[in-house]
Amino acid sequence: MTVILVLALIIAAIGSGLVAGTFFAFSTFVMPAFTRISAEQGIAAMNSINTTILRSPFMMLFIPTAILCLLIGVLAVMHWREGASIWMLGGAVVYLLASFASTIAFNVPMNDALAKVSGGSAEAAALWSDYLRNWTWWNHVRTVASTFSSIAFVRALMLI
């Protein structure tokens, strides 16, 4: 059981760290760059990214890391270890809720709404302005959450 747990924690630490890095890139330079171009160009670029990401290696990292977090959470509760289990459970819950679930609840619906508009209309420009602000805010949440999860999994490994 310890070998499975250690491997799960190592893979989850790497996975959540890589996810955090992807989200960090969007928060720190991708979305700010989009504020410098027209709404029409920004919408087209973001819609292209949103289509591309669904078939990218990112999805083979994002979803399996969530599945590993479920496993880690269950193992933390079933085989309680002083100290380590708190970090395991914390990392798993934060990733699942603030990174994975918030993506589904907030970022994806915004992406879906953005996919329905195009062109340089006033409606598209207004949606784009709201999108930039709200999507980026939730992306900051995902960045911090994924980073915390990676740190928590490393800390748990140190305590096992």
Residue pairs with C-beta under 8 A, 6 or more apart in sequence:
1 75
1 79
2 160
4 75
5 72
5 75
5 79
5 160
6 157
6 160
8 68
8 71
8 72
8 75
9 72
9 88
9 153
9 156
9 157
9 160
10 153
10 157
11 65
11 68
12 65
12 68
12 69
12 72
12 91
12 92
12 95
12 149
12 153
13 150
13 153
13 154
13 157
14 150
15 61
15 62
15 64
15 65
15 68
16 65
16 69
16 91
16 95
16 99
16 146
16 147
16 149
16 150
16 153
17 146
17 147
17 150
18 61
19 58
19 61
19 62
19 65
19 99
19 142
19 146
20 143
20 146
20 147
20 149
20 150
22 58
23 99
23 139
23 142
23 143
23 146
24 143
24 147
26 136
26 139
27 136
27 139
27 140
27 143
31 132
31 135
31 136
31 139
34 42
34 45
34 46
34 132
35 42
35 132
37 45
38 120
39 120
39 124
39 125
39 128
39 129
40 118
40 119
40 120
40 124
42 128
42 132
43 114
43 117
43 118
43 124
43 127
43 128
44 118
46 111
46 114
46 131
47 114
47 115
47 118
50 111
50 114
50 115
53 59
62 100
62 103
65 95
66 95
66 96
66 99
66 100
69 91
69 92
69 93
69 95
69 96
69 100
69 149
70 92
70 96
72 88
72 89
72 91
72 92
72 153
73 88
73 89
73 92
73 93
73 96
75 88
76 84
76 85
76 86
76 88
76 89
76 92
77 85
77 89
79 85
81 159
81 160
82 159
83 159
84 156
84 159
84 160
85 156
87 152
87 153
87 155
87 156
87 159
88 152
88 153
88 156
90 148
90 152
91 148
91 149
91 150
91 151
91 152
91 153
91 156
92 149
94 145
94 148
94 149
94 152
95 145
95 146
95 149
97 145
98 141
98 142
98 144
98 145
99 142
99 145
99 146
99 149
102 138
102 141
102 142
102 145
103 138
103 142
106 134
106 135
106 138
107 135
107 138
107 139
107 142
110 131
110 134
110 135
110 138
111 135
113 127
113 131
114 127
114 128
114 131
117 123
117 124
117 127
118 124
